[in-house]
Amino acid sequence: MKNQTNNQTAGTVLTRGIETLLAIKNMPVATAREVQRLVMPDSSLRTVQRYLTGLEQLGLVRRHGGGNGGCRYFLDGQAKQLFQELAIGSDA
């Protein structure tokens, strides 16, 4: 049973990560609030911020700004490369 629970959790994390990266890719201004609204509406803003920090630490997103204006998120590193490869593959 425990292994099945771990697999479901891993699947949920992966799905949420992909949905978050797609949302950031398709949003003109990706903020934690927008990600929360589109991807994780049942999560607190703080949970979304922690999730985005994790993606940033993995080199998948880059954060810009801060303070009262809030942070904006952009695809970075491997995420950019992944989406470029998918675009090239769909042209073939």
C-alpha positions, 0 to 999 in steps of 0.5 A: 500500500505504501508504495502505491501512495508514493506513486500517486504522490509522485504522479501528482507532483509531476502533473502539477509541475507540468501544469505549472510550467505550461501555465508560466509558458502561456501567461504574459505575466506569470505571478504566484497568484496567477499560478494559484488561480490556474493550476492550484486553486485549492492551495494557499498562496504560500504553498504555491510560492514554495512550489515555485521556489522548488521549480526555481531550485531545479533550474526550471523557472526563473524569478524576477522582481519582488517586494510590493510589486511581487515576483514574476516567473519565467521558464528557464534552463531545462524547461525552455529546452524541453518546450523548444524540443517539443515545438521542433518535434511537432513541426516534423 
